[in-house]
């Protein structure tokens, strides 16, 4: 699987589980404090976040294959992500994520996207280790990122995350 995308991030790029987000906010209010408000979601494996302080415009790929074909990228970080049966992953800007969580109780289907939806469907259920690889190209306003999913039977034993990786 290789999914290409372009996204205006407003400073934070979020990859999230559609089902996980809706379950989490069914009985919780959105915490607007950044990054403290989203760290519980990261630590539960519901979202993966990336601060895009080097540029708001991101060209990226989501892959579940080796990085052999992609040269010049550096590993920025890794996080756990839990994918439910029949789940979808969404690539969201910070403002889309905030609106979905605060106004729509985490229900992506009830949100009217301002731009095209970027969704990954038909993915394997269970835990994935998500490796985020990045690079900047000279003379380009786009940050480049590859989000690599490596499937596993259980989450990797990372300690709780207390910050969102920044590039």
Secondary structure by P-SEA (a helix, b strand, c coil): cccccccccccbbbbbcaaaaaaaaccccccccccccaaaaaaaccccccccccccbbbbbbbcccccccccccccbbbbbbbccbbbbbbbcaaaaaaaaaccccccccccccccccccccccccccbbbbbbcccccccbbbbbbbbbbcccccccccccccccc
